[in-house]
Amino acid sequence: MLDTIPAEIVYNEKQLRIQWKDGKTCQYDLLMLRKNCPCAVCRGGHDQDSVRTTGDITGIQLVSWKKIGRYAISITWSDNHDTGIYTYDGLRAACDEESPYAN
């Protein structure tokens, strides 16, 4: 269970870094996180054949983040978008699979 609990979350101009309580450190590209925002608006709706609306984003900055309960973070982006909830399980799975966060 410690593998999906962050000990520390920090970010810079290009990456979000999570140090997990089990000692593993993972880094996530901010542009990829924004393009793969898990909210319904960015996914293009709830249908399986929905088309993502984030394809034209070419640059982004992380303005702030906050914890959502004990399971996720919500990020406020420089384009004022803040409705995506990035689960710790999803973030850790992307890191363990050495793939970009995708939801």
N, C-alpha and C positions, 0 to 999 in steps of 0.2 A: 504494500500500500504506500510506502514511502516514495515509490518511484513517480507518483503523480501528485506530490505535494511540493510546491516550490519553497525553497529556503530563502531565495533572493531573486528579485526580478529587476533588471536594469536595462536601459536602452541608450543608444547613441544615434547618430544621424542615419545609419544604415541598418542596424540590427537591434533586435530584442534578445536579451540573454537571460536564460533562466538557469539558476543553480538549483537542482532538485535536492530534496532532503536525503536521498540515497547517495549523494555525492556527484552524480552526473551533471555536466554542464551542457546546455543546448543553446544554439544560436539560430535565430530565425530572421530571414531577410524581410525588412519592413514592407517593401513593395509587394512581395509575394503574399504576405499576410493581408495587406489591404485588398489586393486583387482577389483573394480567396475568402473575403469576408463571409461569414456564415449566415448573415441575416437574410431574410426573405427578399428584401428589396434588391440586394446585390446579387442574389442567386437568380433573380428574375421571376420569383414566385415560388409556389410550393410544388408545382408539377415536376415530374421527373425529367420532362423534356424542355424545361425552362432554359432560357439563354442568359448567361451571366451579363450583368450590366457594367462590369468593372474593367472591361477589356481596353478602354481608351486611357486608363490611368497610366501615366508614364513616370510620375514622381510623387512622392508623398513624405510627410514627416509625422512622426508620432508626437502628439502634443501632451497627452497624459494617459494614464491607465488607472483602473481601480479593480479591486477584487469583487467578484460576484459570488457571494457565499463562500463555500469551501471547494468549489468545483471549476471556477473559470475566472477570466479577466475580461473586462470590457475596455476597448481602446478608443480614445478620441483622436481622430486624424486631423491633419491640417486642412482637409476639405470639409471640415465640420461634421463628418460622419461619425456616429458613435453608437450605433445600434447592434453591432456584431458582438456576439458572446463567444469567446475562444475558450473552449474547455481545456482543462489541464490534461485530461486523457487524450484529446486530439493533438495537442501540442507535443506531448511526450511520445505518442505513437509516431508522429511525423519525424521526430528526432531519432527514435529507435530504428525506424525504417530508412533513415537517411534520405528522406524525401521532403519536398516543400509542404508546408501546412496546406491541406486541401479539405474543404468541407462542402 
